[in-house]
Amino acid sequence: MRLQRPSREALAPFGDLIETDGAESFAINGGTTQRFHALARAQVWGPNKDGEAILSIFRGQPFKLPLDIKMMERHPLGSQAFVPLNGRPWIAVVAPDVEGKPGEPVAFAMRGDQGVQYGVGVWHHPLISLEAESDFLVVDRTGPGENLEEHFYQSCFSLEE
């Protein structure tokens, strides 16, 4: 599997590309700040609509390519957004749902100024940092209910540059 360049269209089946390029924006705070508006919408669901959106920081250890993709995960009760804080490139790996299991993965070479929000129930690989230890702002759900499913492939997919 080869890395692809991300675009809003390519990521649309899996979630939202979070970047300022081409986004709706306008000046606020007396013209001292540019607001890039509604780049993604956090979704939190639950059995009793009792989940909450939370902000966390994930610190990812760097991976080197080639990398074997052996598993995928998804969150059935909420979306999950990753926004890099250190400006380093990273990789987003997603897969379509095929009868309740992840299909063949697709990998995107993300720039250090691009984030992604995975939609509710979208299969994705855990965080793949590159180059050095990297921090990510993560917006996801907390609350009651099982919000993590993991699937391990019978044979792995090799991710190459």
N, C-alpha and C positions, 0 to 999 in steps of 0.2 A: 504494500500500500504506500502510495506517495502522498506527500503533503500538498495540499491545495491552498490557493490564496482565498481568504475569506471574503465574502460579500454578503450584503443583506439578503439577496435572493438565494444564495447557496445555503445560508444558515436558517432561512425562514421555516423549513419543515421541522427544525429542531429547537428554535428559539429566536433570540434577537442578537444582532451584532451591536455592541455598544462602542460607538466611536463618534467623534465630532464631525468627521467628513460627511458633508451632505445632510447633516441633521438640522431640524428646525432650531433656530436660535434667535435671541433678541437681547438687547441691552437691558440691564436692571441696575438697581442701586445708584441712581443718578448717572448712569453711563459708565460706571467704574468696573462693571462685571458683565461678562457675556454668559447668558444662560443657554445651555444646550438642553432643550426641553424634552422630557418624557422619552428618554432613550430606550427604556424598557419599563414594563410594569410588573412589579413583584406580585406573585399570586400565592396565597396561602389558603389551603382548604383543610378540612378535617371532619371527623364524624359529626361534630356538633358546631361546626364553624368556629372552633375555639383555638385555632392556630394564630401565631403572630409573626410578622416579618421582623427579622433581626439582622444586625450588621456584625460581622466578625472579621478578623484578619487571619488568613491561613498563611503559614510560612512553608513554602514548598522547597524541598531539596532538589538539586538539579539532576536531570537525566541526560544521558548521552544516546545519540542515535548510532546504529539501528536499535530499536526498542521493540520487544515483543508485547503485543496487546493481548493479554490473557483473560481479562475480565472487563465487565462494564457494570455500571450501577444506574439506578434511577430513583427519583423521589416522587411517589404518587400523590403526595399531599401539598406540594408546593414547588414553585420555580426555584432555581438556584443560579445566581449571577456571580461571575468572577471578573474582577477588574484589577489589572496589575498596578502595583504602586511604585515599582522600581524602574519602570521603563524597559524591562528586558523582554525579549521575545519568549513565547511559550507556545504550547500546542494544545488545541482543543480537538478531542476525538469524540464523535457522536455516531449513533447507529439508528436505523429505523427499527420500529417494533415489528416483529414478524411472529404473530400468534403468541404474544406474551413474552417473547425472548428477543434479545438484540440480534439484528441482521448483520450484514457485513459493515464494518466500521468505515467511516470517512474521517480523514484527518485534515485539520486546517492549521497552517503556519501563521500564528497570530503575532502581530507587532506588539511592542511594549506599550503602545497607546490604544490598544483595542481590547475590549472585554467581550464577554458573551453571557447572555442569560439563557440557560437551558429551560425549556418549557416544562410544565408539570408532566411527569411521567416519561420524559425523554431519556433514552439510554445514552450515557456518556462515560468516558473514562475519568478516573480521579485526576486531579491536577497534575499537569506535566510541565514543570519549570525547566528552563534551559539556562546554560551558562553559569549561573551562580544561585545560591539560596535567594528566593524571591518572595516578597509579600504580596498578597492579594486581598483586596476588600471583597468580602463575600456577603451577599444578601440572600438569605434563605429563610426557612420556616422553623419555628420551634413550637412545641405544644404536644398534646397527647396524640396517640396513634402511631402506627408503624410507617415511617417516612423514608425507609431505605430498603431497596431490593438490589441484590447483587446476582450477577450471572457470570459463571466461569465457562469460557469456550472450551470445547473438546480439543481443538487445535488452535494455536495462537496465530495472530496476524502480525507480520513483521512490518514495522513502521520505519521507513527510510526517508532520507532527505529528498 
